[in-house]
Amino acid sequence: DFTTAYPNVKHVVYDAISESATADAFMAMYGKRALPNYDFSKAEVIVSVGADFIGDWQGGYEQSYIAGRKVKSGQMSYHVQIEANMSLTGANADKRIVTKSSDQVFALINLYNAITGLNLPSQVTAIDAKIKELALELIKAGPKGVVVTGINDKNAQLIALAINDCINSQVIDTKAVNLARQGNDNEVAQLVADMKSGKVKGLITYNVNPVYSLANSSEFKDAVHRIVTAPV
């Protein structure tokens, strides 16, 4: 209503913990800027590449994860965590594979290549033998397998989505989407640039503190200062 009344106003959203790349990838693949949902209770095989999904990743999925880890009933998913630093999710995994953050995207591409038989450009990593084993596990699990990644990179997220599409994963839900994160890194960067150049004459913030939580907080602070000190 506000932007309708004042069409010269633009609404820009950011998240303190950005999932912008995930939303961008989902938009490219499914036509809507959102995050997919996951029901880990349906999973037999879970491969996570740097996604702390029982922590704060995309709001957390600890309940559905626990629902698929009932030893007494025999319903026990096989969970492999690929990460650089120990996370809550990694601490609970059946198998934790430590690899450098810089190698994770290549491990993800190599996993895709091993599953599909394609040959997307990538690099050799120290865990490629284990990646081939995981590919076989995911192929065997089929619709009951899932791959998630916490890499804040559009192409990495597209690879994860493509793997899930290839195995027809029923764990991922692309219809009832997750709208917990609405931030857009590109629009935030453009806002800061426009503030610095003088294109933005006023700024309203609502229940946010960008000077504290933005990655480029000092740049944002300087841009705000330009607005405040600019002659009316």
N, C-alpha and C positions, 0 to 999 in steps of 0.2 A: 504493500500500500504506500509505503514511504517513497520508494523509488518510482512508483507510478505518478505520485504527486510532484516529485522532484526528479525528472528524468536525467538531470545532469549528475545525479549521484550513482555511484557504482558500489555494489556490495561484494567485498572480497573476504573469503574465509581462509583461515589457516588453522592447523593443528599443532600443538606444542610437540607432539610426536607425529611426524609426517607419515602419511600413507598415500601421498599424492601420486607416486609412481604406480601403485597398485590400482588406484582409481583410473589413472590414464590408460593403463593396460586393459582394464576391464571395459572401458569406453571403446577402445580400439577393437576389441574382440566381440563385445556384446551390445554396443551402442548405447550404453548408459553409464554415467560416471558414478560408480558405487564400488563397494567391496563385495566379493562373494561371501556367502555364509558356508559354514562347515558343520557337519554332524559327525564327530569322530566316533560316536557309538556305533556307526555303521562300518567302521574301518577294520580291515584285517591287517593291512600294512600301511604305516604312516611314515613318510620320509619328509623330514623338515630340514630345510637348508637355512639356518639362521633365523628361524621364526620361533620366538618364545611364546607359543600359543597357550600355555597354561599360566603365563605371566600376564603382561599387559599388551601383547600383540593383538591389535584390532579389537580390543575389548576383552580378550581372554575367552578360552573355550574349555576351561577346566571341567565343567560339569559333564559335557558330552564325552570328553576324553576319559574321565573316571568311569562313566557308564559302559565304556568299551574295554574296561580293564578289571573285570570280575573273575578272579582266579578260581573261586569255588564253583562257579557255574560253567567254567571252561571257556567263557567269552573273554579272550585276552588278545588284544591287538598286538602286533609286532611293530615297535616304534624305534626308528633310527634317527638320531639327531646329528646333523653335520653343522659344526659351529667352531668359532675361534675361542671364545670365552665361555666359561661355564654359565649356564642359565638355569632357571628353575625347571624348564622343560627338558633340558639336557640332563639334569640330575635325575630325572624320572624315566629317562629313555631306557630301552632294553639294550641298545648299543649306541654309544656316543663316539663319533668320529671327529677328531680334532683336525681342522685345516685352516689355513690362513684366510682372512676375509677376502683378500685379493684373488684367491683361487676358487672361491665358492661359486661365482658366476660360471666359471669354466666347468666346474664339477656338474653344475646344473645342465649346461649345454651337452656335456658328455653323457649325462643320464638320458637326456632326450634322444641323442643320436643312438645310444645303445638300445633304447626301446623301439624307436621307429625304423632303425636301419638307415637313416639319413646321415648326412655328413656336413652339418652346419659348422662353419669355421669356429675353432676353439683352440685351447692349449692343453697340453698334457699336464696332469696334476699328480701329486703323490698318492692320491686315493683312487685312481682310476680303476684299479683291480676291484676295489670294494664297490665302486659305482656300477660296474658290470654285474656284480652279484645282486645289487639292489634293483637293477633293471629287470633281472629275472624274477625277483620277488614280486615286483609291481605287475609284470606281465601275468604271472600266475594268479595274483589277487584280482586282476581285472577291475571290475566296477567297485570292488571293495578295497581298492588301493587309493592313495591320495598323496600328492606332493604339495607342500606349502613352502614359501620362502619369505624371509623378512628382509631381503635385499631391496633397498629403496632405489630401484632402477627399473624403468618401464620394460626394457627388453628381458630382464631376468624374470619379471612377473609374467610377461607374455609366454616365456618358455614353460613356466610352471603351469599356467592355464592350458597351454597346448598339450603338455603331458597328461593332465587330467582329462582333457578332451579325447586324447588318443586311447586311453584305457577305459573310457566311458565311466569315469568315477561317479559313483552315487553319493560319495561323501561330501563333495562340493555342491553347493546350491547356487546356481546362477539366476534363479527366478526370484526367490524371497531374499533379496540382497541385504547387505549390512550397510547401514547409513551412519555408522558411528563416527566415521571420519569424512569430512566434507572439504578439507583444505585443498588448495590448489597452489603449488609452489610457483608455477609460472606466473599466475596472476599476482601473487605476493611480490615476486621479483619486479614485475612491471609496475606495481603500485609504488614500490620504493624508488624505482627509476623516475617515475612521473613526479613524485614528491621532490626529488632532488633537482629535477629540471624546472620546477615551478609550475607544472601543468595542474597539480592538485593544490587547491586554495584552502581546503578545509578537511579535517579528519575527525570522524566519530568512531570511537572504539567502544565495544559493548562486552563487558565481562571478560576481557582479555588483557594481557600485559605483554605486548610484543617486545618491548625493550628488555624484558626479563627472559622470555622464552623463545624468541626467534633465534635461529642459528646465526643470522647476521644482525644481531641486536644493535651493535654499535653503529652500523650503517643506517638502520632504521631510526635510531635516536638522532643522528645527524640530520636525517631527512625531515623528521618532525620539527627539529630546531629551525630549519629553513622556513617551514610554514608559520611557526610561531613568530619569527622575527621579520617575516616579509611585510613590506608596507601594504596597508589596506588601500 
